[in-house]
Amino acid sequence: MPRAVVKPTEEADIRALSLFNGMTEESFQALFRGAYVQNFPPMIDLITEGDPSDFLHVITHGSVELFAEWNGRETTMATVRPVSTFILAATIRDAPYLMSARTLEKSRIVLLPSIDVREVFATDPVFARAIVDELAMCYRAVIKNTKNLKLRTSVERLANFILRNVSNGDGLATFELSMEKRRLASFLGMTPENLSRAIKTLQGYGVKVEGAQVTVHDVEDLTAFAKPEALIDDYST
């Protein structure tokens, strides 16, 4: 893949992220001294679980799927969209990646050498605090996702996923799925067949799925069934 220089607009967008916006300009420039950009077509593997974490990746355009494999099985862990980083914990610990990553569409990725990230982490206390905050937020998100998987049925997981994607309130609401149903099923910890059955079950609560479009005819009725919980579903805390 041909390498490109980071554009000033991309650098500004990355600088605005909470992870980087408090650090000194000297530290930021040190972080970017070895940075470069690559453009990737869809369905290209970016990293493989078990490989050393040579770079901190920042997506500035497109979308990336984080996934894991074991014993012939594969599961979707998350979908990353601009502008955001992945996978920070492996970079800081100088540890192997626990997940693989591939592009879902044409994507542009800024690669920051992990060794530079660790050096700035050791010398810039504001950046170090921002990393601690970011990792704490990721840890809490993992706990919430684990609770979602362990405490809810597949139908309840789907219902709460739908509620997280519609605006608050009652009455009619619609949105477009941001991923294929096969990947949605994997993300929610179910098979495609179970997802189809869950969709049919939720028809009784006013949910209609046609292709990628989801329509909720009565948000209040779906909410009464799903019983959303801030300590599971609110990823802002």
Backbone as CSV, one residue per row, in Angstrom:
resi,resn,N_x,N_y,N_z,CA_x,CA_y,CA_z,C_x,C_y,C_z
1,MET,0.832,-1.190,0.000,0.000,0.000,0.000,0.880,1.258,0.000
2,PRO,0.590,2.229,-0.879,1.389,3.459,-0.886,1.137,4.287,0.362
3,ARG,2.219,4.885,0.872,2.107,5.724,2.045,1.898,7.168,1.629
4,ALA,1.235,7.932,2.492,1.005,9.356,2.226,1.285,10.138,3.502
5,VAL,1.492,11.429,3.322,1.733,12.315,4.456,0.401,12.697,5.085
6,VAL,0.391,12.855,6.399,-0.823,13.276,7.099,-1.193,14.689,6.678
7,LYS,-2.442,14.886,6.246,-2.898,16.211,5.836,-3.083,17.106,7.065
8,PRO,-2.899,18.423,6.906,-3.126,19.341,8.032,-4.530,19.216,8.615
9,THR,-5.539,18.994,7.749,-6.912,18.859,8.245,-7.070,17.592,9.075
10,GLU,-6.407,16.514,8.660,-6.457,15.268,9.427,-5.756,15.441,10.765
11,GLU,-4.629,16.112,10.741,-3.894,16.353,11.976,-4.730,17.169,12.949
12,ALA,-5.456,18.155,12.401,-6.315,18.989,13.251,-7.466,18.167,13.837
13,ASP,-8.049,17.283,13.040,-9.147,16.441,13.526,-8.664,15.503,14.632
14,ILE,-7.468,14.959,14.460,-6.909,14.066,15.469,-6.561,14.845,16.734
15,ARG,-6.015,16.038,16.544,-5.657,16.889,17.684,-6.880,17.213,18.530
16,ALA,-8.055,17.295,17.885,-9.286,17.645,18.592,-9.840,16.505,19.436
17,LEU,-9.373,15.269,19.208,-9.836,14.151,20.024,-9.425,14.363,21.483
18,SER,-10.265,13.910,22.398,-9.976,14.100,23.825,-8.657,13.446,24.235
19,LEU,-8.246,12.435,23.511,-6.988,11.756,23.823,-5.780,12.663,23.601
20,PHE,-5.893,13.601,22.652,-4.744,14.403,22.244,-4.875,15.904,22.506
21,ASN,-6.082,16.371,22.813,-6.274,17.835,22.797,-5.663,18.571,23.979
22,GLY,-5.243,17.863,25.044,-4.652,18.551,26.181,-3.138,18.502,26.218
23,MET,-2.535,17.717,25.359,-1.086,17.545,25.381,-0.390,18.769,24.797
24,THR,0.879,18.947,25.127,1.625,20.087,24.613,1.848,19.920,23.118
25,GLU,2.067,21.047,22.449,2.338,20.990,21.014,3.626,20.229,20.735
26,GLU,4.603,20.380,21.605,5.859,19.643,21.442,5.624,18.140,21.490
27,SER,4.797,17.715,22.440,4.486,16.292,22.552,3.708,15.804,21.336
28,PHE,2.775,16.613,20.880,1.957,16.220,19.722,2.823,16.048,18.486
29,GLN,3.754,16.966,18.280,4.635,16.860,17.124,5.557,15.658,17.246
30,ALA,6.002,15.359,18.478,6.823,14.169,18.689,6.036,12.910,18.366
31,LEU,4.748,12.934,18.688,3.874,11.801,18.414,3.729,11.573,16.914
32,PHE,3.754,12.658,16.150,3.506,12.574,14.709,4.771,12.564,13.869
33,ARG,5.928,12.524,14.503,7.165,12.607,13.720,7.337,11.415,12.782
34,GLY,6.820,10.264,13.197,6.933,9.076,12.345,5.609,8.622,11.763
35,ALA,4.586,9.471,11.882,3.248,9.083,11.433,3.142,9.121,9.904
36,TYR,2.308,8.262,9.386,1.998,8.314,7.962,0.579,7.799,7.739
37,VAL,0.094,7.958,6.518,-1.285,7.610,6.184,-1.291,6.550,5.096
38,GLN,-2.257,5.651,5.186,-2.495,4.716,4.097,-3.982,4.675,3.770
39,ASN,-4.288,4.554,2.484,-5.651,4.382,2.004,-5.866,2.909,1.683
40,PHE,-6.948,2.342,2.209,-7.207,0.918,2.044,-8.544,0.703,1.343
41,PRO,-8.618,-0.246,0.422,-9.916,-0.623,-0.152,-10.716,-1.457,0.849
42,PRO,-11.966,-1.778,0.526,-12.779,-2.586,1.448,-12.215,-3.984,1.642
43,MET,-12.499,-4.549,2.816,-12.189,-5.935,3.173,-10.690,-6.243,3.118
44,ILE,-9.894,-5.289,3.604,-8.456,-5.486,3.730,-8.112,-5.657,5.205
45,ASP,-7.367,-6.715,5.517,-6.924,-6.925,6.895,-5.867,-5.886,7.268
46,LEU,-6.091,-5.209,8.388,-5.166,-4.189,8.864,-4.222,-4.747,9.924
47,ILE,-4.766,-5.490,10.864,-3.968,-6.119,11.912,-4.535,-7.499,12.183
48,THR,-3.706,-8.355,12.767,-4.117,-9.718,13.087,-3.863,-9.983,14.562
49,GLU,-4.863,-10.528,15.245,-4.694,-10.805,16.670,-3.493,-11.711,16.891
50,GLY,-2.750,-11.383,17.929,-1.530,-12.120,18.212,-0.278,-11.457,17.679
51,ASP,-0.426,-10.545,16.698,0.728,-9.830,16.162,1.164,-8.722,17.117
52,PRO,2.426,-8.319,17.076,2.868,-7.204,17.936,2.197,-5.898,17.538
53,SER,1.976,-5.042,18.524,1.261,-3.775,18.291,2.264,-2.699,17.872
54,ASP,2.588,-2.673,16.611,3.580,-1.729,16.100,3.042,-0.314,15.959
55,PHE,1.725,-0.180,15.782,1.136,1.132,15.526,-0.154,1.324,16.320
56,LEU,-0.398,2.583,16.670,-1.733,3.003,17.096,-2.422,3.526,15.852
57,HIS,-3.580,2.975,15.544,-4.299,3.337,14.326,-5.349,4.406,14.624
58,VAL,-5.467,5.360,13.724,-6.499,6.392,13.816,-7.260,6.406,12.499
59,ILE,-8.548,6.134,12.544,-9.350,6.139,11.328,-9.899,7.544,11.085
60,THR,-9.658,8.064,9.882,-10.134,9.397,9.520,-11.208,9.359,8.440
61,HIS,-11.373,8.213,7.804,-12.416,8.065,6.778,-12.749,6.587,6.628
62,GLY,-14.046,6.274,6.467,-14.470,4.902,6.249,-14.943,4.225,7.520
63,SER,-14.775,2.913,7.597,-15.159,2.155,8.793,-14.335,0.879,8.868
64,VAL,-14.087,0.435,10.100,-13.241,-0.726,10.358,-13.955,-1.657,11.328
65,GLU,-13.920,-2.938,11.024,-14.485,-3.950,11.923,-13.376,-4.558,12.768
66,LEU,-13.585,-4.589,14.079,-12.710,-5.321,14.982,-13.350,-6.685,15.239
67,PHE,-12.579,-7.747,15.060,-13.154,-9.088,15.198,-12.127,-10.035,15.810
68,ALA,-12.605,-11.183,16.250,-11.742,-12.194,16.859,-12.134,-13.567,16.344
69,GLU,-11.171,-14.496,16.381,-11.403,-15.849,15.879,-10.883,-16.875,16.876
70,TRP,-11.526,-18.013,16.915,-11.067,-19.137,17.731,-11.713,-20.416,17.240
71,ASN,-10.906,-21.435,17.036,-11.397,-22.778,16.721,-12.384,-22.774,15.551
72,GLY,-12.050,-22.012,14.517,-12.896,-21.959,13.328,-14.098,-21.050,13.437
73,ARG,-14.231,-20.362,14.551,-15.352,-19.428,14.739,-14.858,-17.995,14.706
74,GLU,-15.747,-17.103,14.344,-15.399,-15.680,14.267,-16.526,-14.854,14.863
75,THR,-16.157,-13.759,15.549,-17.171,-12.872,16.123,-16.775,-11.424,15.944
76,THR,-17.761,-10.582,15.694,-17.535,-9.148,15.595,-17.475,-8.552,16.991
77,MET,-16.423,-7.793,17.268,-16.248,-7.166,18.571,-16.763,-5.728,18.578
78,ALA,-16.490,-4.987,17.500,-16.904,-3.586,17.431,-16.713,-3.085,16.011
79,THR,-17.362,-1.972,15.709,-17.143,-1.256,14.456,-16.625,0.129,14.790
80,VAL,-15.527,0.519,14.172,-14.868,1.795,14.462,-15.099,2.746,13.292
81,ARG,-15.482,3.976,13.629,-15.747,4.997,12.606,-14.982,6.275,12.936
82,PRO,-14.818,7.147,11.955,-14.013,8.376,12.169,-14.647,9.319,13.188
83,VAL,-13.865,10.142,13.804,-12.419,10.020,13.910,-12.152,9.356,15.251
84,SER,-11.468,8.220,15.262,-11.214,7.531,16.518,-10.003,6.621,16.382
85,THR,-9.482,6.193,17.546,-8.296,5.342,17.567,-8.660,3.886,17.822
86,PHE,-7.761,2.997,17.467,-7.818,1.581,17.837,-6.410,1.013,17.627
87,ILE,-5.888,0.092,18.354,-6.336,-0.463,19.628,-5.328,0.066,20.647
88,LEU,-5.747,0.952,21.559,-4.855,1.706,22.427,-4.171,0.838,23.480
89,ALA,-4.895,-0.079,24.102,-4.330,-0.851,25.215,-3.108,-1.647,24.787
90,ALA,-3.155,-2.275,23.629,-2.019,-3.054,23.144,-0.812,-2.165,22.909
91,THR,-1.053,-0.963,22.393,0.035,-0.020,22.149,0.725,0.371,23.444
92,ILE,-0.044,0.722,24.471,0.536,1.185,25.736,1.281,0.064,26.441
93,ARG,0.754,-1.141,26.386,1.389,-2.267,27.085,2.476,-2.941,26.245
94,ASP,2.631,-2.511,24.999,3.566,-3.172,24.085,3.270,-4.672,24.055
95,ALA,1.997,-4.969,23.900,1.505,-6.347,23.962,0.882,-6.740,22.626
96,PRO,0.706,-8.032,22.376,0.065,-8.463,21.130,-1.380,-7.978,21.047
97,TYR,-1.838,-7.766,19.828,-3.236,-7.414,19.618,-4.140,-8.571,20.056
98,LEU,-5.213,-8.261,20.748,-6.198,-9.263,21.141,-7.320,-9.386,20.120
99,MET,-7.351,-8.467,19.147,-8.367,-8.488,18.100,-7.703,-8.263,16.754
100,SER,-8.381,-8.685,15.717,-7.985,-8.366,14.353,-8.832,-7.196,13.861
101,ALA,-8.413,-6.594,12.757,-9.160,-5.466,12.199,-9.122,-5.529,10.679
102,ARG,-10.259,-5.201,10.054,-10.319,-5.120,8.597,-11.245,-3.989,8.191
103,THR,-11.001,-3.433,7.035,-11.839,-2.349,6.539,-13.174,-2.912,6.053
104,LEU,-14.236,-2.163,6.293,-15.550,-2.527,5.773,-15.867,-1.770,4.490
105,GLU,-15.181,-0.677,4.295,-15.332,0.144,3.091,-14.001,0.841,2.850
106,LYS,-13.917,1.600,1.776,-12.682,2.344,1.518,-12.385,3.229,2.731
107,SER,-11.187,3.081,3.281,-10.864,3.755,4.537,-9.481,4.391,4.473
108,ARG,-9.328,5.436,5.262,-8.052,6.138,5.364,-7.602,6.061,6.821
109,ILE,-6.408,5.546,7.035,-5.912,5.262,8.378,-4.583,5.977,8.598
110,VAL,-4.503,6.720,9.712,-3.246,7.310,10.154,-2.594,6.329,11.121
111,LEU,-1.321,6.023,10.877,-0.587,5.080,11.724,0.465,5.829,12.539
112,LEU,0.334,5.747,13.856,1.280,6.371,14.783,2.156,5.272,15.375
113,PRO,3.468,5.312,15.196,4.323,4.274,15.760,4.112,4.121,17.262
114,SER,3.893,2.899,17.694,3.612,2.639,19.111,4.752,3.095,20.009
115,ILE,5.986,2.960,19.540,7.117,3.371,20.360,7.078,4.866,20.651
116,ASP,6.614,5.675,19.678,6.487,7.119,19.899,5.360,7.421,20.881
117,VAL,4.257,6.661,20.776,3.139,6.857,21.708,3.602,6.572,23.133
118,ARG,4.346,5.506,23.320,4.809,5.162,24.667,5.820,6.175,25.204
119,GLU,6.664,6.695,24.336,7.640,7.699,24.777,6.942,8.976,25.232
120,VAL,5.937,9.424,24.490,5.209,10.630,24.878,4.366,10.368,26.117
121,PHE,3.812,9.184,26.231,3.062,8.785,27.426,3.933,8.920,28.680
122,ALA,5.232,8.610,28.560,6.148,8.651,29.706,6.592,10.063,30.065
123,THR,6.409,11.016,29.154,6.943,12.360,29.394,5.889,13.451,29.492
124,ASP,4.676,13.203,29.004,3.619,14.230,29.013,2.515,13.791,29.973
125,PRO,2.442,14.393,31.175,1.457,13.932,32.171,0.010,14.146,31.736
126,VAL,-0.252,15.190,30.960,-1.629,15.422,30.499,-2.047,14.326,29.530
127,PHE,-1.151,13.967,28.630,-1.423,12.870,27.690,-1.598,11.555,28.443
128,ALA,-0.754,11.334,29.452,-0.862,10.113,30.244,-2.221,10.028,30.929
129,ARG,-2.692,11.151,31.485,-4.002,11.161,32.144,-5.112,10.895,31.125
130,ALA,-4.980,11.462,29.929,-5.988,11.246,28.888,-6.043,9.773,28.482
131,ILE,-4.893,9.122,28.440,-4.850,7.700,28.113,-5.524,6.880,29.212
132,VAL,-5.250,7.225,30.469,-5.905,6.529,31.587,-7.422,6.684,31.479
133,ASP,-7.891,7.879,31.201,-9.332,8.122,31.055,-9.912,7.298,29.905
134,GLU,-9.191,7.265,28.780,-9.659,6.519,27.602,-9.737,5.023,27.906
135,LEU,-8.707,4.493,28.552,-8.697,3.071,28.868,-9.752,2.722,29.918
136,ALA,-9.985,3.643,30.862,-11.034,3.416,31.858,-12.405,3.373,31.191
137,MET,-12.616,4.267,30.228,-13.879,4.279,29.504,-14.062,2.983,28.716
138,CYS,-12.976,2.509,28.083,-13.042,1.253,27.334,-13.322,0.077,28.263
139,TYR,-12.703,0.083,29.442,-12.936,-0.984,30.416,-14.403,-1.019,30.837
140,ARG,-14.961,0.159,31.118,-16.362,0.222,31.522,-17.281,-0.239,30.393
141,ALA,-16.913,0.080,29.156,-17.709,-0.371,28.015,-17.684,-1.893,27.908
142,VAL,-16.532,-2.498,28.182,-16.429,-3.959,28.158,-17.312,-4.573,29.239
143,ILE,-17.307,-3.992,30.436,-18.158,-4.497,31.525,-19.632,-4.409,31.131
144,LYS,-20.027,-3.276,30.565,-21.427,-3.110,30.163,-21.808,-4.120,29.083
145,ASN,-20.907,-4.341,28.135,-21.192,-5.306,27.080,-21.286,-6.717,27.640
146,THR,-20.433,-7.034,28.598,-20.480,-8.360,29.237,-21.794,-8.547,29.993
147,LYS,-22.224,-7.526,30.704,-23.518,-7.601,31.399,-24.651,-7.790,30.402
148,ASN,-24.580,-7.090,29.293,-25.601,-7.204,28.256,-25.683,-8.638,27.740
149,LEU,-24.515,-9.264,27.502,-24.489,-10.625,26.982,-24.927,-11.657,28.006
150,LYS,-24.562,-11.468,29.272,-24.803,-12.479,30.292,-26.169,-12.378,30.959
151,LEU,-26.728,-11.160,31.021,-27.966,-10.953,31.773,-29.218,-10.906,30.904
152,ARG,-29.054,-10.791,29.591,-30.210,-10.616,28.713,-30.330,-11.745,27.703
153,THR,-31.553,-12.024,27.313,-31.788,-12.964,26.219,-31.428,-12.284,24.900
154,SER,-31.358,-13.064,23.843,-31.024,-12.502,22.534,-32.068,-11.484,22.090
155,VAL,-33.339,-11.742,22.394,-34.397,-10.792,22.009,-34.249,-9.493,22.788
156,GLU,-33.924,-9.587,24.072,-33.729,-8.385,24.889,-32.514,-7.589,24.418
157,ARG,-31.455,-8.282,23.994,-30.274,-7.576,23.477,-30.613,-6.816,22.206
158,LEU,-31.347,-7.454,21.320,-31.747,-6.785,20.078,-32.656,-5.599,20.368
159,ALA,-33.607,-5.782,21.277,-34.533,-4.690,21.606,-33.783,-3.479,22.147
160,ASN,-32.821,-3.703,23.015,-32.064,-2.584,23.577,-31.115,-1.971,22.552
161,PHE,-30.577,-2.780,21.644,-29.781,-2.231,20.541,-30.625,-1.279,19.707
162,ILE,-31.855,-1.688,19.405,-32.749,-0.837,18.615,-33.050,0.459,19.358
163,LEU,-33.324,0.360,20.650,-33.631,1.562,21.426,-32.456,2.529,21.473
164,ARG,-31.223,2.005,21.509,-30.052,2.881,21.524,-29.892,3.630,20.211
165,ASN,-30.557,3.155,19.176,-30.406,3.770,17.860,-31.585,4.650,17.449
166,VAL,-32.569,4.778,18.322,-33.696,5.662,18.025,-33.684,6.818,19.008
167,SER,-34.277,7.926,18.615,-34.340,9.085,19.500,-35.275,8.807,20.657
168,ASN,-35.042,9.499,21.765,-35.899,9.330,22.938,-37.307,9.829,22.646
169,GLY,-38.249,9.219,23.311,-39.625,9.673,23.152,-40.542,8.526,22.806
170,ASP,-41.777,8.846,22.498,-42.786,7.852,22.176,-43.111,7.917,20.687
171,GLY,-43.999,7.020,20.271,-44.488,7.069,18.909,-43.559,6.404,17.920
172,LEU,-43.600,6.866,16.652,-42.890,6.251,15.545,-41.435,6.709,15.486
173,ALA,-40.521,5.781,15.187,-39.109,6.120,15.028,-38.499,5.187,13.990
174,THR,-37.573,5.696,13.191,-36.911,4.876,12.180,-35.417,5.165,12.167
175,PHE,-34.644,4.186,11.725,-33.213,4.380,11.504,-32.713,3.300,10.561
176,GLU,-31.522,3.516,10.022,-30.889,2.564,9.111,-29.805,1.799,9.866
177,LEU,-29.795,0.487,9.707,-28.731,-0.315,10.290,-27.394,0.092,9.686
178,SER,-26.396,0.246,10.533,-25.077,0.675,10.067,-24.170,-0.505,9.745
179,MET,-24.674,-1.717,9.855,-23.886,-2.916,9.548,-24.801,-3.976,8.964
180,GLU,-24.199,-4.931,8.273,-24.965,-6.049,7.732,-25.591,-6.846,8.874
181,LYS,-26.709,-7.481,8.589,-27.392,-8.261,9.631,-26.507,-9.386,10.148
182,ARG,-25.696,-9.962,9.283,-24.787,-11.018,9.723,-23.808,-10.497,10.776
183,ARG,-23.284,-9.291,10.564,-22.359,-8.704,11.539,-23.107,-8.241,12.792
184,LEU,-24.327,-7.763,12.616,-25.128,-7.371,13.775,-25.382,-8.579,14.672
185,ALA,-25.726,-9.705,14.069,-25.962,-10.921,14.853,-24.712,-11.297,15.634
186,SER,-23.560,-11.246,14.976,-22.308,-11.583,15.650,-22.016,-10.620,16.786
187,PHE,-22.235,-9.339,16.552,-21.990,-8.332,17.574,-22.877,-8.544,18.794
188,LEU,-24.106,-8.982,18.566,-25.054,-9.190,19.657,-24.956,-10.588,20.265
189,GLY,-24.009,-11.386,19.779,-23.792,-12.700,20.372,-24.845,-13.720,19.996
190,MET,-25.271,-13.714,18.741,-26.253,-14.687,18.289,-25.959,-15.092,16.848
191,THR,-26.597,-16.148,16.402,-26.450,-16.577,15.017,-27.402,-15.761,14.136
192,PRO,-27.153,-15.718,12.821,-28.100,-15.036,11.930,-29.517,-15.587,12.043
193,GLU,-29.622,-16.907,12.258,-30.949,-17.512,12.401,-31.648,-17.009,13.665
194,ASN,-30.901,-16.912,14.762,-31.480,-16.380,16.001,-31.875,-14.927,15.846
195,LEU,-31.079,-14.166,15.079,-31.436,-12.767,14.834,-32.759,-12.675,14.089
196,SER,-32.944,-13.515,13.085,-34.203,-13.504,12.331,-35.385,-13.820,13.240
197,ARG,-35.199,-14.800,14.123,-36.286,-15.141,15.055,-36.543,-14.003,16.039
198,ALA,-35.478,-13.342,16.491,-35.646,-12.220,17.421,-36.394,-11.069,16.754
199,ILE,-36.088,-10.819,15.490,-36.793,-9.764,14.750,-38.281,-10.084,14.668
200,LYS,-38.599,-11.346,14.390,-40.010,-11.746,14.309,-40.696,-11.581,15.667
201,THR,-39.993,-11.923,16.741,-40.567,-11.758,18.080,-40.874,-10.305,18.367
202,LEU,-39.980,-9.405,17.971,-40.169,-7.975,18.256,-41.244,-7.328,17.390
203,GLN,-41.719,-8.043,16.373,-42.848,-7.519,15.610,-44.054,-7.303,16.514
204,GLY,-44.150,-8.144,17.548,-45.248,-8.005,18.501,-45.139,-6.765,19.364
205,TYR,-43.981,-6.107,19.319,-43.778,-4.865,20.077,-43.598,-3.668,19.139
206,GLY,-44.102,-3.830,17.910,-44.133,-2.702,16.980,-42.864,-2.478,16.187
207,VAL,-41.980,-3.485,16.115,-40.731,-3.342,15.369,-40.887,-3.992,13.997
208,LYS,-40.481,-3.254,12.968,-40.515,-3.779,11.602,-39.160,-3.544,10.966
209,VAL,-38.585,-4.593,10.396,-37.273,-4.506,9.755,-37.426,-4.884,8.288
210,GLU,-37.128,-3.938,7.408,-37.171,-4.173,5.970,-35.810,-3.799,5.393
211,GLY,-35.038,-4.826,5.013,-33.677,-4.558,4.555,-32.867,-3.973,5.695
212,ALA,-32.301,-2.786,5.447,-31.509,-2.123,6.487,-32.335,-1.132,7.301
213,GLN,-33.584,-0.916,6.918,-34.411,0.074,7.625,-35.188,-0.570,8.764
214,VAL,-35.061,0.034,9.937,-35.772,-0.428,11.127,-36.802,0.626,11.507
215,THR,-38.043,0.204,11.676,-39.123,1.103,12.082,-39.700,0.616,13.405
216,VAL,-39.771,1.521,14.359,-40.386,1.215,15.651,-41.693,1.999,15.729
217,HIS,-42.799,1.301,15.708,-44.098,1.964,15.671,-44.520,2.493,17.031
218,ASP,-43.994,1.926,18.092,-44.347,2.393,19.427,-43.130,2.240,20.333
219,VAL,-42.354,3.307,20.459,-41.127,3.277,21.259,-41.447,2.938,22.714
220,GLU,-42.552,3.465,23.222,-42.925,3.225,24.619,-43.180,1.748,24.872
221,ASP,-43.853,1.073,23.946,-44.145,-0.355,24.106,-42.850,-1.166,24.062
222,LEU,-41.947,-0.817,23.140,-40.669,-1.528,23.053,-39.827,-1.288,24.304
223,THR,-39.872,-0.078,24.818,-39.120,0.252,26.031,-39.609,-0.550,27.230
224,ALA,-40.918,-0.727,27.314,-41.495,-1.498,28.419,-41.013,-2.941,28.377
225,PHE,-40.822,-3.476,27.173,-40.319,-4.841,27.048,-38.811,-4.912,27.317
226,ALA,-38.047,-3.981,26.746,-36.582,-4.052,26.784,-36.007,-3.701,28.148
227,LYS,-36.695,-2.837,28.866,-36.221,-2.382,30.180,-34.763,-1.891,30.134
228,PRO,-34.480,-0.860,29.342,-33.110,-0.345,29.260,-32.597,0.115,30.614
229,GLU,-31.300,-0.059,30.817,-30.659,0.236,32.093,-29.408,1.056,31.824
230,ALA,-29.314,2.223,32.471,-28.167,3.116,32.236,-26.846,2.439,32.516
231,LEU,-26.802,1.555,33.519,-25.553,0.895,33.882,-25.150,-0.219,32.916
232,ILE,-25.994,-0.428,31.895,-25.652,-1.340,30.809,-25.610,-0.591,29.482
233,ASP,-26.584,0.265,29.251,-26.804,0.820,27.910,-26.235,2.222,27.681
234,ASP,-25.912,2.933,28.732,-25.398,4.294,28.563,-23.877,4.249,28.516
235,TYR,-23.326,4.352,27.301,-21.879,4.252,27.118,-21.177,5.580,27.291
236,SER,-21.927,6.626,27.697,-21.319,7.933,27.910,-20.798,8.090,29.321
237,THR,-21.115,7.121,30.218,-20.680,7.236,31.619,-19.648,6.171,31.966
